[in-house]
């Protein structure tokens, strides 16, 4: 995939780390990602930490 627009404002009730990882893993360079709107980084960090447990 060349470039993507991704919405990282994860809907409430979404607890799978794949909802964040999959869209971001589809591109090779950070320049090829556009983030649609502000998102809660703390929620993403908590999601990633819970996936490791």
Secondary structure as GFF3:
##gff-version 3
##sequence-region A 1 53
A	DSSP	beta_strand	4	6	.	.	.	ID=ss1
A	DSSP	alpha_helix	18	25	.	.	.	ID=ss2
A	DSSP	three_ten_helix	30	32	.	.	.	ID=ss3
A	DSSP	beta_strand	33	35	.	.	.	ID=ss4
A	DSSP	alpha_helix	41	52	.	.	.	ID=ss5
###
